[in-house]
Amino acid sequence: MNMRLAVNYSAATAGLLAAGEIAFDTFKCPAWPDLIATARAQRPVNVHFPLLVGSGSGEAIDGETGQPADWRKIETLLASTGTPLINVHLLAPAGRYPGVSLETVDPAHVEQVTEHLIRDVAAVVRRFGAERVIAENNPPHADECLRPAYLPGVITRVIQETGCGLLLDLAHVRLAARALEMDARRYTQALPIERLREIHVTGVQRIEGGWIDRMRQNGVTPDAIQRLAGQLTDHLPMMDEDWGLFDWAMVQVRSGAWHQPWIVTFEYGGVGALWEAVTDEELLRVQVPRLYRAVSGG
């Protein structure tokens, strides 16, 4: 069975799809009912939930509200869209570990983060079953996430001990591997790739020059621009290094070396001033067809 290609919902992507200029299988949407309804008028929707784990509270936190997950809302969206898997983001929020350095390699801290991640993911697994839960590898976040949460050994232990699947984000691989001074492919191979269920791909670029100009022109707030300026950021167009990692990953999948994911998601584009500012229709015209050919085998 061929994999599906999903693309982040954006007005630009929807317009190109309606005009027949690009093709793909599914929209990826945040858990926003109104946006989901708009996207479903054109394509099926796969919902990506803002669920964060790693606080050690024994529950998933909604990253948009800061409150424990609203399971009734989530179950309604899963059922109404046919989204088959529920995702969680593996993090170790600094605020939950007072006095611990972001760069800690202390074995006691690594063990504490690992245990907290296992506790939180296990709670979601108990609710939905291990076969329906996928954990996403996350990158470093300035002033937000402790290093142990993106160590391959920690991610592997969490997934193996909870029995859930892996959502492999290749852009996050690039960012985490860079922070750890590792080769991105070696980092990926150190993950529990036998549990692969879904892949995310997007470009990683530094926010400077033309990107900042586009943000200003699109009304992005100065504070938001200041937070991003000079930072390596994902959710941008694919560059040569991104294509190299993606093409290598597709070779692993097609050869049978990796478990075939059910879907590959292109996370470029989106809604809101920031993501609309960096969404370029011409790049979508070029990059979506290339990804669709690679994913569909066409």
Backbone hydrogen bonds in HBPLUS format (Angstrom, degrees):
<---DONOR---> <-ACCEPTOR-->    atom                        ^
c    i                          cat <-CA-CA->   ^        H-A-AA   ^      H-
h    n   atom  resd res      DA  || num        DHA   H-A  angle D-A-AA Bond
n    s   type  num  typ     dist DA aas  dist angle  dist       angle   num
A0004-ARG N   A0262-TRP O   3.20 MM 258  6.45 156.9  2.26 131.3 137.5     1
A0264-VAL N   A0004-ARG O   2.86 MM 260  6.21 158.1  1.91 160.7 166.1     2
A0025-ASP N   A0005-LEU O   2.98 MM  20  5.43 142.4  2.12 146.3 158.0     3
A0026-THR N   A0005-LEU O   3.21 MM  21  6.37 152.8  2.29 146.0 146.4     4
A0006-ALA N   A0264-VAL O   2.86 MM 258  6.15 164.5  1.89 151.6 156.0     5
A0266-PHE N   A0006-ALA O   2.82 MM 260  6.15 165.3  1.84 149.8 150.3     6
A0007-VAL N   A0026-THR O   3.00 MM  19  6.57 143.3  2.14 150.7 158.8     7
A0028-LYS N   A0007-VAL O   2.95 MM  21  5.59 162.3  1.98 125.0 126.6     8
A0008-ASN N   A0266-PHE O   2.99 MM 258  6.36 151.9  2.07 171.8 168.5     9
A0009-TYR N   A0028-LYS O   3.05 MM  19  5.94 148.3  2.15 167.7 157.8    10
A0014-ALA N   A0010-SER O   2.92 MM   4  6.11 165.8  1.94 154.6 158.8    11
A0015-GLY N   A0011-ALA O   2.93 MM   4  6.07 153.5  2.00 144.3 151.5    12
A0016-LEU N   A0012-ALA O   3.04 MM   4  6.29 160.3  2.08 150.6 155.1    13
A0017-LEU N   A0013-THR O   2.95 MM   4  6.12 154.8  2.01 148.4 155.8    14
A0018-ALA N   A0014-ALA O   2.95 MM   4  6.12 160.9  1.98 147.4 152.4    15
A0019-ALA N   A0015-GLY O   3.05 MM   4  6.22 144.7  2.18 141.9 151.2    16
A0021-GLU N   A0016-LEU O   2.92 MM   5  5.21 148.4  2.02 164.0 160.9    17
A0020-GLY N   A0017-LEU O   3.03 MM   3  5.12 157.1  2.09 104.9 112.0    18
A0027-PHE N   A0044-PRO O   2.90 MM  17  6.27 169.2  1.91 164.1 164.2    19
A0046-ASN N   A0027-PHE O   2.83 MM  19  6.20 161.6  1.86 166.3 172.1    20
A0029-CYS N   A0046-ASN O   3.14 MM  17  6.35 158.3  2.18 144.9 149.7    21
A0048-HIS N   A0029-CYS O   2.86 MM  19  6.04 162.7  1.89 161.0 164.2    22
A0032-TRP N   A0030-PRO O   2.78 MM   2  5.53 141.0  1.93 102.0  91.7    23
A0036-ILE N   A0032-TRP O   2.96 MM   4  6.12 163.0  1.99 162.6 168.1    24
A0037-ALA N   A0033-PRO O   2.98 MM   4  6.17 155.8  2.04 147.2 152.9    25
A0038-THR N   A0034-ASP O   3.14 MM   4  6.45 153.8  2.21 144.3 150.8    26
A0039-ALA N   A0035-LEU O   2.92 MM   4  6.20 166.8  1.94 156.6 159.7    27
A0040-ARG N   A0036-ILE O   2.90 MM   4  6.03 156.7  1.95 152.6 158.8    28
A0041-ALA N   A0038-THR O   3.26 MM   3  5.64 153.7  2.34 105.8 113.5    29
A0042-GLN N   A0039-ALA O   2.98 MM   3  5.75 165.0  2.00 122.2 127.0    30
A0043-ARG N   A0039-ALA O   3.13 MM   4  6.31 169.7  2.14 154.5 157.4    31
A0063-GLY N   A0050-PRO O   2.64 MM  13  5.18 171.7  1.65 161.4 163.2    32
A0089-HIS N   A0051-LEU O   2.79 MM  38  6.08 155.7  1.85 153.7 161.7    33
A0052-LEU N   A0061-ILE O   2.78 MM   9  5.08 165.9  1.80 151.3 156.1    34
A0061-ILE N   A0052-LEU O   2.93 MM   9  5.08 170.5  1.94 149.0 151.4    35
A0053-VAL N   A0089-HIS O   3.04 MM  36  6.07 160.6  2.08 167.7 161.4    36
A0091-LEU N   A0053-VAL O   3.00 MM  38  5.92 160.4  2.04 159.9 166.3    37
A0069-ALA N   A0060-ALA O   3.05 MM   9  5.82 157.6  2.10 151.2 147.1    38
A0062-ASP N   A0067-GLN O   2.78 MM   5  5.55 171.1  1.79 168.0 166.3    39
A0066-GLY N   A0062-ASP O   2.70 MM   4  5.41 150.8  1.78 160.3 168.0    40
A0074-ILE N   A0070-ASP O   3.09 MM   4  6.37 165.2  2.11 153.7 158.3    41
A0075-GLU N   A0071-TRP O   2.86 MM   4  5.91 165.7  1.88 148.7 152.3    42
A0076-THR N   A0072-ARG O   3.05 MM   4  6.19 150.5  2.14 142.4 150.4    43
A0077-LEU N   A0073-LYS O   3.02 MM   4  6.32 157.8  2.07 152.0 157.3    44
A0078-LEU N   A0074-ILE O   2.91 MM   4  6.16 159.6  1.96 153.8 159.8    45
A0079-ALA N   A0075-GLU O   3.05 MM   4  6.16 162.4  2.08 143.3 147.8    46
A0080-SER N   A0076-THR O   2.92 MM   4  6.05 163.3  1.95 150.3 155.3    47
A0081-THR N   A0077-LEU O   3.09 MM   4  5.95 150.6  2.18 144.5 149.9    48
A0082-GLY N   A0078-LEU O   2.99 MM   4  5.64 132.7  2.22 137.5 148.1    49
A0086-ILE N   A0132-ARG O   2.78 MM  46  6.13 165.2  1.80 169.2 173.2    50
A0134-ILE N   A0086-ILE O   3.02 MM  48  6.18 159.0  2.07 143.4 146.2    51
A0088-VAL N   A0134-ILE O   2.91 MM  46  6.38 143.9  2.04 157.7 168.0    52
A0136-GLU N   A0088-VAL O   2.84 MM  48  6.13 165.0  1.87 166.1 171.3    53
A0090-LEU N   A0136-GLU O   3.23 MM  46  6.02 175.1  2.23 156.9 157.3    54
A0146-LEU N   A0092-ALA O   3.00 MM  54  5.31 157.8  2.05 138.2 143.4    55
A0096-ARG N   A0093-PRO O   2.93 MM   3  5.69 158.6  1.97 123.5 129.9    56
A0094-ALA N   A0144-GLU O   2.79 MM  50  5.21 154.3  1.86 129.3 135.2    57
A0097-TYR N   A0094-ALA O   2.93 MM   3  5.27 162.1  1.96 114.7 120.6    58
A0100-VAL N   A0097-TYR O   3.13 MM   3  5.69 157.1  2.19 140.9 140.6    59
A0104-THR N   A0101-SER O   3.21 MM   3  5.15 159.9  2.25 111.8 110.8    60
A0147-ARG N   A0102-LEU O   2.79 MM  45  5.92 157.1  1.84 162.2 166.1    61
A0109-HIS N   A0106-ASP O   2.91 MM   3  5.30 121.4  2.26 110.5 125.2    62
A0110-VAL N   A0106-ASP O   2.97 MM   4  6.29 162.2  2.00 158.8 164.7    63
A0111-GLU N   A0107-PRO O   2.93 MM   4  6.06 158.3  1.98 144.2 149.8    64
A0112-GLN N   A0108-ALA O   2.98 MM   4  6.16 152.9  2.05 140.0 147.7    65
A0113-VAL N   A0109-HIS O   2.92 MM   4  6.16 168.5  1.94 158.6 160.2    66
A0114-THR N   A0110-VAL O   2.98 MM   4  6.13 161.4  2.02 146.6 152.4    67
A0115-GLU N   A0111-GLU O   2.93 MM   4  6.10 164.7  1.95 151.3 155.0    68
A0116-HIS N   A0112-GLN O   2.96 MM   4  6.18 156.7  2.02 149.5 156.1    69
A0117-LEU N   A0113-VAL O   2.92 MM   4  6.15 162.3  1.95 154.4 158.9    70
A0118-ILE N   A0114-THR O   2.94 MM   4  6.18 164.9  1.97 153.9 158.1    71
A0119-ARG N   A0115-GLU O   2.95 MM   4  6.10 162.1  1.98 146.9 151.9    72
A0120-ASP N   A0116-HIS O   3.04 MM   4  6.24 162.0  2.07 150.6 154.7    73
A0121-VAL N   A0117-LEU O   2.91 MM   4  6.04 172.3  1.91 158.8 161.3    74
A0122-ALA N   A0118-ILE O   2.86 MM   4  5.79 159.9  1.90 148.7 155.1    75
A0123-ALA N   A0119-ARG O   3.30 MM   4  6.46 141.2  2.46 134.6 143.1    76
A0124-VAL N   A0121-VAL O   3.03 MM   3  5.27 120.9  2.40 102.3 116.4    77
A0125-VAL N   A0121-VAL O   2.93 MM   4  6.25 158.8  1.98 154.2 161.1    78
A0126-ARG N   A0122-ALA O   2.88 MM   4  6.09 154.1  1.94 146.8 153.0    79
A0127-ARG N   A0124-VAL O   3.11 MM   3  5.18 125.2  2.43  95.7 109.7    80
A0128-PHE N   A0124-VAL O   3.01 MM   4  6.29 159.8  2.06 156.0 160.9    81
A0129-GLY N   A0125-VAL O   2.64 MM   4  4.75 150.6  1.72 138.8 145.4    82
A0132-ARG N   A0129-GLY O   3.06 MM   3  5.70 163.2  2.08 119.9 125.3    83
A0133-VAL N   A0130-ALA O   3.36 MM   3  5.44 163.2  2.39 106.4 111.1    84
A0165-GLY N   A0133-VAL O   2.84 MM  32  6.13 175.9  1.85 155.8 155.1    85
A0135-ALA N   A0165-GLY O   2.88 MM  30  6.21 163.0  1.91 147.7 146.3    86
A0167-LEU N   A0135-ALA O   2.90 MM  32  5.51 174.0  1.91 132.6 131.3    87
A0144-GLU N   A0141-HIS O   2.90 MM   3  5.20 156.9  1.96 141.7 135.7    88
A0149-ALA N   A0146-LEU O   3.20 MM   3  6.07 151.2  2.28 125.0 130.6    89
A0150-TYR N   A0147-ARG O   3.00 MM   3  5.81 158.7  2.05 128.7 133.9    90
A0151-LEU N   A0148-PRO O   3.27 MM   3  5.19 168.8  2.29 104.5 107.3    91
A0154-VAL N   A0151-LEU O   3.08 MM   3  5.38 124.3  2.40 106.3 119.9    92
A0155-ILE N   A0151-LEU O   3.10 MM   4  6.41 168.7  2.11 163.1 165.6    93
A0156-THR N   A0152-PRO O   2.90 MM   4  6.04 161.0  1.94 149.6 155.2    94
A0157-ARG N   A0153-GLY O   3.07 MM   4  6.20 160.1  2.11 140.4 145.5    95
A0158-VAL N   A0154-VAL O   2.97 MM   4  6.20 164.3  2.00 157.3 161.4    96
A0159-ILE N   A0155-ILE O   3.08 MM   4  6.27 168.2  2.09 153.4 156.1    97
A0160-GLN N   A0156-THR O   2.90 MM   4  6.02 162.7  1.93 152.9 158.5    98
A0161-GLU N   A0157-ARG O   2.88 MM   4  5.88 163.0  1.91 149.7 154.3    99
A0162-THR N   A0158-VAL O   3.07 MM   4  6.08 146.4  2.18 142.5 150.7   100
A0163-GLY N   A0159-ILE O   2.89 MM   4  5.62 136.4  2.08 137.1 147.7   101
A0166-LEU N   A0195-ARG O   2.80 MM  29  5.39 162.8  1.83 132.5 131.7   102
A0197-ARG N   A0166-LEU O   2.95 MM  31  5.71 157.5  2.01 162.2 154.8   103
A0168-LEU N   A0198-GLU O   2.87 MM  30  6.22 147.8  1.97 168.0 157.8   104
A0200-HIS N   A0168-LEU O   2.89 MM  32  6.22 157.5  1.94 141.8 145.0   105
A0173-VAL N   A0169-ASP O   2.97 MM   4  6.30 143.6  2.10 141.2 152.3   106
A0170-LEU N   A0200-HIS O   2.93 MM  30  6.14 162.2  1.96 162.5 157.0   107
A0174-ARG N   A0170-LEU O   3.08 MM   4  6.38 158.1  2.13 143.8 147.6   108
A0175-LEU N   A0171-ALA O   3.11 MM   4  6.45 160.4  2.15 149.3 153.8   109
A0176-ALA N   A0172-HIS O   2.84 MM   4  5.97 167.7  1.86 154.4 158.2   110
A0177-ALA N   A0173-VAL O   2.81 MM   4  5.80 167.8  1.82 156.2 160.5   111
A0178-ARG N   A0174-ARG O   3.04 MM   4  6.08 152.8  2.12 139.0 146.5   112
A0179-ALA N   A0175-LEU O   3.11 MM   4  6.35 157.7  2.16 143.1 148.6   113
A0180-LEU N   A0176-ALA O   2.96 MM   4  6.21 145.4  2.08 147.5 157.5   114
A0181-GLU N   A0177-ALA O   2.86 MM   4  5.82 104.1  2.44 135.9 153.5   115
A0182-MET N   A0177-ALA O   2.77 MM   5  4.79 173.0  1.78 144.0 146.5   116
A0181-GLU N   A0178-ARG O   3.13 MM   3  4.91 155.5  2.19  98.1 105.5   117
A0187-TYR N   A0183-ASP O   2.91 MM   4  6.16 154.9  1.98 153.4 161.2   118
A0188-THR N   A0184-ALA O   2.97 MM   4  6.19 160.0  2.01 144.7 149.8   119
A0189-GLN N   A0185-ARG O   2.96 MM   4  6.20 164.4  1.98 153.0 156.5   120
A0190-ALA N   A0186-ARG O   3.16 MM   4  6.31 126.2  2.47 135.6 148.3   121
A0190-ALA N   A0187-TYR O   3.08 MM   3  5.22 140.0  2.24  99.5 111.3   122
A0191-LEU N   A0188-THR O   2.98 MM   3  5.40 162.4  2.01 113.9 119.6   123
A0193-ILE N   A0191-LEU O   2.76 MM   2  5.46 133.8  1.97 111.2  96.1   124
A0195-ARG N   A0192-PRO O   2.89 MM   3  5.77 165.5  1.91 126.0 130.6   125
A0196-LEU N   A0193-ILE O   3.10 MM   3  5.14 159.5  2.15 113.0 112.7   126
A0262-TRP N   A0197-ARG O   3.07 MM  65  6.20 150.0  2.16 150.3 145.5   127
A0199-ILE N   A0263-ILE O   3.20 MM  64  6.61 160.6  2.24 152.5 158.1   128
A0265-THR N   A0199-ILE O   2.80 MM  66  6.23 160.8  1.83 153.9 160.1   129
A0201-VAL N   A0265-THR O   2.83 MM  64  6.11 156.1  1.89 171.7 169.8   130
A0267-GLU N   A0201-VAL O   3.03 MM  66  6.20 158.4  2.08 150.7 157.6   131
A0203-GLY N   A0236-LEU O   2.66 MM  33  4.62 141.0  1.81 161.0 148.0   132
A0236-LEU N   A0203-GLY O   3.25 MM  33  4.62 162.2  2.28 131.5 129.6   133
A0205-GLN N   A0233-THR O   2.97 MM  28  5.54 157.9  2.02 156.7 155.5   134
A0233-THR N   A0205-GLN O   2.74 MM  28  5.54 168.9  1.75 154.9 155.9   135
A0207-ILE N   A0231-GLN O   2.93 MM  24  5.63 158.3  1.98 148.9 152.3   136
A0230-GLY N   A0207-ILE O   2.70 MM  23  5.19 171.9  1.71 158.4 155.5   137
A0211-TRP N   A0208-GLU O   3.07 MM   3  5.60 137.7  2.26 153.4 142.7   138
A0213-ASP N   A0209-GLY O   3.10 MM   4  6.45 157.6  2.15 150.3 157.4   139
A0214-ARG N   A0210-GLY O   2.92 MM   4  6.12 160.9  1.96 149.5 154.0   140
A0215-MET N   A0211-TRP O   3.02 MM   4  6.26 154.4  2.08 145.9 152.9   141
A0216-ARG N   A0212-ILE O   2.97 MM   4  6.25 162.9  2.00 153.3 157.2   142
A0217-GLN N   A0213-ASP O   2.97 MM   4  6.21 161.4  2.01 151.8 157.2   143
A0218-ASN N   A0214-ARG O   3.02 MM   4  6.15 132.8  2.25 139.5 151.6   144
A0218-ASN N   A0215-MET O   3.13 MM   3  5.11 131.6  2.38  94.3 107.5   145
A0220-VAL N   A0215-MET O   2.98 MM   5  5.21 164.7  2.01 154.9 150.4   146
A0219-GLY N   A0216-ARG O   3.24 MM   3  5.35 166.4  2.25 106.3 109.5   147
A0225-ILE N   A0221-THR O   3.04 MM   4  6.37 160.9  2.08 156.7 162.5   148
A0226-GLN N   A0222-PRO O   2.85 MM   4  6.03 158.4  1.90 149.4 155.5   149
A0227-ARG N   A0223-ASP O   3.02 MM   4  6.28 151.2  2.11 146.0 152.9   150
A0228-LEU N   A0224-ALA O   3.25 MM   4  6.47 144.5  2.38 142.0 150.5   151
A0228-LEU N   A0225-ILE O   3.15 MM   3  5.25 125.6  2.46  97.1 110.7   152
A0229-ALA N   A0225-ILE O   2.80 MM   4  5.79 146.7  1.91 155.7 165.2   153
A0231-GLN N   A0228-LEU O   2.86 MM   3  5.40 162.6  1.89 144.7 146.1   154
A0242-ASP N   A0239-MET O   3.00 MM   3  5.24 118.8  2.38 104.3 119.8   155
A0243-TRP N   A0239-MET O   2.92 MM   4  6.23 161.9  1.95 162.5 168.3   156
A0244-GLY N   A0240-ASP O   2.90 MM   4  6.13 155.5  1.96 150.4 157.5   157
A0245-LEU N   A0241-GLU O   3.18 MM   4  6.40 159.0  2.23 143.9 147.8   158
A0246-PHE N   A0242-ASP O   2.95 MM   4  6.17 163.1  1.98 151.5 156.8   159
A0247-ASP N   A0243-TRP O   2.78 MM   4  5.85 171.8  1.79 155.8 158.4   160
A0248-TRP N   A0244-GLY O   3.10 MM   4  6.16 157.9  2.15 140.8 147.0   161
A0249-ALA N   A0245-LEU O   2.98 MM   4  6.20 154.3  2.05 143.9 151.1   162
A0250-MET N   A0246-PHE O   2.92 MM   4  6.26 155.0  1.98 155.2 162.0   163
A0251-VAL N   A0247-ASP O   3.06 MM   4  6.35 146.8  2.17 144.0 152.8   164
A0252-GLN N   A0248-TRP O   3.11 MM   4  6.48 152.3  2.19 147.0 154.1   165
A0253-VAL N   A0249-ALA O   3.02 MM   4  6.36 153.3  2.09 147.9 155.2   166
A0254-ARG N   A0250-MET O   2.85 MM   4  5.98 174.8  1.85 153.9 155.6   167
A0255-SER N   A0251-VAL O   2.96 MM   4  5.92 148.3  2.06 143.5 151.3   168
A0257-ALA N   A0252-GLN O   2.99 MM   5  5.09 120.1  2.36 154.9 164.7   169
A0258-TRP N   A0252-GLN O   3.07 MM   6  5.53 147.2  2.18 129.5 125.4   170
A0256-GLY N   A0253-VAL O   3.08 MM   3  5.31 151.4  2.16 106.0 114.9   171
A0276-GLU N   A0272-GLY O   2.91 MM   4  5.90 159.9  1.95 164.8 171.6   172
A0277-ALA N   A0273-ALA O   2.99 MM   4  5.95 142.2  2.14 138.2 147.5   173
A0279-THR N   A0276-GLU O   3.37 MM   3  5.16 158.7  2.42  96.8 102.9   174
A0284-LEU N   A0280-ASP O   3.08 MM   4  6.43 153.4  2.16 151.5 159.6   175
A0285-ARG N   A0281-GLU O   2.92 MM   4  6.22 153.6  1.99 150.6 157.7   176
A0286-VAL N   A0282-GLU O   3.27 MM   4  6.55 139.3  2.45 137.8 147.3   177
A0286-VAL N   A0283-LEU O   3.20 MM   3  5.18 128.6  2.48  94.2 107.0   178
A0287-GLN N   A0283-LEU O   2.79 MM   4  5.88 172.6  1.79 159.6 162.1   179
A0288-VAL N   A0284-LEU O   3.10 MM   4  5.49 159.1  2.14 134.2 140.8   180
A0291-LEU N   A0287-GLN O   3.03 MM   4  6.23 160.8  2.07 152.5 157.4   181
A0292-TYR N   A0288-VAL O   2.85 MM   4  6.04 158.5  1.89 155.7 162.7   182
A0293-ARG N   A0289-PRO O   2.99 MM   4  6.17 159.9  2.03 150.7 154.4   183
A0294-ALA N   A0290-ARG O   3.18 MM   4  6.40 158.1  2.23 142.5 148.4   184
A0295-VAL N   A0291-LEU O   2.88 MM   4  6.06 157.2  1.93 154.4 160.4   185
A0296-SER N   A0292-TYR O   2.87 MM   4  5.77 165.5  1.89 148.8 153.7   186
A0297-GLY N   A0293-ARG O   3.00 MM   4  5.59 132.5  2.23 132.8 142.5   187
